[in-house]
Amino acid sequence: MMSTEQTFLIKYGIHNFVTYAIAGGKHIFYIRKSERHAMITHAQKLIESWYGETADIRVV
């Protein structure tokens, strides 16, 4: 069974370049730096709209 976060990544088609982890109760999303800038921005906005302040978004 997939987690809510995995379902979110797949639903919005960002699962190919965004990974998810949880640490200290904080949702951490890693976005591949090699992705196009427009897609990085798109992923950041989606994550921020769903997770707000509980998300830590890192471009690596």
trRosetta pair geometry for C-beta under 8 A, 3 or more apart (Angstrom, degrees):
i j d omega theta_ij theta_ji phi_ij phi_ji
2 6 4.1 -123 -171 89 103 127
2 7 5.1 128 114 -55 124 83
2 10 7.5 -28 -175 6 162 138
3 6 4.7 98 51 6 77 100
3 7 7.0 -140 94 -3 42 88
3 20 7.8 -141 81 97 133 143
4 7 5.7 -57 -151 38 30 113
4 8 6.3 37 150 -24 64 106
5 8 5.4 -50 -148 32 33 117
5 9 6.5 33 154 -19 65 102
5 20 4.5 169 150 170 134 167
5 22 8.0 -167 -23 -51 158 105
5 27 6.9 -179 -100 -143 133 118
6 9 5.8 -52 -150 34 32 111
6 10 6.4 25 155 -12 65 108
6 15 7.4 54 -160 -115 63 123
6 20 7.0 -134 -69 39 60 139
7 10 5.9 -60 -147 42 30 107
7 11 5.9 35 156 -27 67 110
8 11 5.8 -53 -141 33 25 114
8 12 6.6 -3 168 6 61 110
8 50 6.3 130 -149 164 139 169
9 12 6.8 -77 -151 49 22 91
9 14 5.4 -101 -154 76 70 82
9 15 3.9 102 138 -82 105 82
9 18 5.7 -152 -132 84 113 110
9 20 6.5 -133 -46 -27 135 122
10 13 7.4 32 -174 -74 32 34
10 15 4.8 14 -79 -34 58 143
12 43 8.0 136 120 -115 127 67
12 46 5.4 127 177 -161 164 155
13 16 7.6 -13 173 6 63 103
14 17 6.4 -75 -173 57 68 82
14 18 4.5 19 142 13 103 128
14 39 7.6 161 -120 179 92 96
14 42 7.5 -166 -89 108 122 99
14 43 4.7 132 -143 -109 144 105
14 46 6.7 179 -18 62 151 151
15 18 6.5 -71 -105 58 25 84
17 31 6.4 39 135 -157 92 68
17 32 4.5 -98 -163 28 90 113
17 34 7.9 -134 -139 70 118 81
17 35 4.5 81 -177 -72 157 135
17 39 6.8 55 63 135 152 130
17 43 7.3 -115 90 -62 103 156
18 29 5.7 -7 -171 -174 109 103
18 30 6.8 154 -156 78 55 50
18 31 5.2 -18 -101 -98 84 70
18 32 7.6 -119 -69 -1 42 78
18 43 5.4 178 -64 -159 135 140
18 47 7.7 -164 -157 -62 150 127
19 29 7.4 159 80 -156 40 54
19 30 4.7 -11 58 57 90 104
20 27 7.0 -30 -156 -169 100 89
20 28 7.1 137 -160 81 50 58
20 29 5.7 -19 -101 -103 71 69
20 30 7.7 -155 -69 19 25 78
21 28 4.7 -21 68 67 87 110
21 30 7.3 35 5 -14 104 108
22 25 7.3 7 178 -119 101 12
22 26 7.0 164 -156 76 63 40
22 27 5.9 -30 -103 -103 82 51
22 28 6.7 172 -95 16 26 85
23 26 6.0 -26 71 57 66 90
23 28 5.9 12 19 -13 101 132
25 54 7.9 -85 143 -151 78 102
26 54 6.3 -165 -136 -175 60 64
26 55 7.6 130 -179 -124 81 14
26 56 5.3 44 153 -14 123 117
27 51 5.2 -98 65 -154 147 146
27 54 5.4 60 14 131 104 91
27 55 4.9 -39 82 -104 107 63
27 56 6.8 170 86 20 51 72
28 55 7.7 141 -95 -162 25 58
28 56 4.7 -23 -106 69 72 106
28 58 6.7 3 -171 4 94 113
29 43 7.7 -165 151 155 135 109
29 47 5.2 -104 22 -130 167 152
29 51 7.9 160 -24 31 126 157
29 55 6.1 -4 2 -164 113 107
29 56 7.2 167 23 81 67 52
29 57 5.0 -15 67 -112 105 69
29 58 7.1 169 86 27 52 68
30 58 5.3 -22 -109 74 65 99
30 59 8.0 134 -164 -107 54 19
30 60 5.3 -26 -161 21 102 122
31 35 6.6 -81 170 31 92 136
31 40 5.5 116 148 -134 140 83
31 43 5.4 146 -110 97 130 145
31 44 7.0 -59 -31 -61 160 82
31 57 6.7 16 -8 -174 115 93
31 58 7.1 177 23 89 74 44
31 59 4.9 -33 73 -106 101 68
31 60 7.2 136 66 22 47 68
32 35 5.0 104 82 -22 92 99
32 59 7.8 -3 103 -158 11 68
32 60 6.9 -49 -113 75 38 69
33 40 7.7 31 -126 -97 39 140
33 59 5.2 96 -87 160 80 91
33 60 5.9 -114 -26 107 102 20
35 39 4.8 -99 160 85 115 122
35 40 5.4 143 88 -58 110 86
35 43 7.8 40 105 -3 158 139
36 39 4.6 84 65 9 88 105
36 40 7.1 -154 94 -9 44 85
37 40 5.6 -53 -148 34 34 113
37 41 6.4 32 155 -17 66 106
38 41 5.9 -55 -149 38 30 111
38 42 6.3 35 151 -23 64 108
39 42 5.3 -48 -143 35 35 117
39 43 6.3 36 156 -19 65 103
40 43 5.9 -56 -150 37 28 109
40 44 6.4 30 152 -20 63 107
40 59 6.1 37 -155 -114 128 126
41 44 5.7 -53 -147 35 31 113
41 45 6.4 29 157 -17 65 106
42 45 6.0 -59 -152 36 27 108
42 46 6.5 27 153 -18 63 108
43 46 5.7 -55 -148 36 32 112
43 47 6.2 28 157 -17 67 108
44 47 6.0 -59 -147 39 28 108
44 48 6.1 26 157 -17 65 111
44 57 5.5 103 -125 168 83 161
45 48 5.8 -55 -142 39 29 111
45 49 6.2 28 159 -20 64 108
46 49 6.0 -61 -150 35 26 108
46 50 6.5 10 159 -7 64 112
47 50 6.1 -68 -148 44 28 101
47 51 5.6 -25 175 26 69 116
47 55 5.2 156 156 -168 103 161
47 57 5.6 129 96 -87 147 122
48 51 6.9 -73 -117 57 18 78
48 52 6.6 65 -174 -96 56 31
48 55 6.4 -133 -93 60 47 142
48 57 7.2 -51 -59 -28 86 143
49 52 7.7 15 -158 -62 11 66
50 55 7.8 80 79 -50 78 140
51 54 5.1 -108 175 71 89 90
51 55 3.6 93 104 -47 129 114
52 55 6.6 135 66 8 28 98
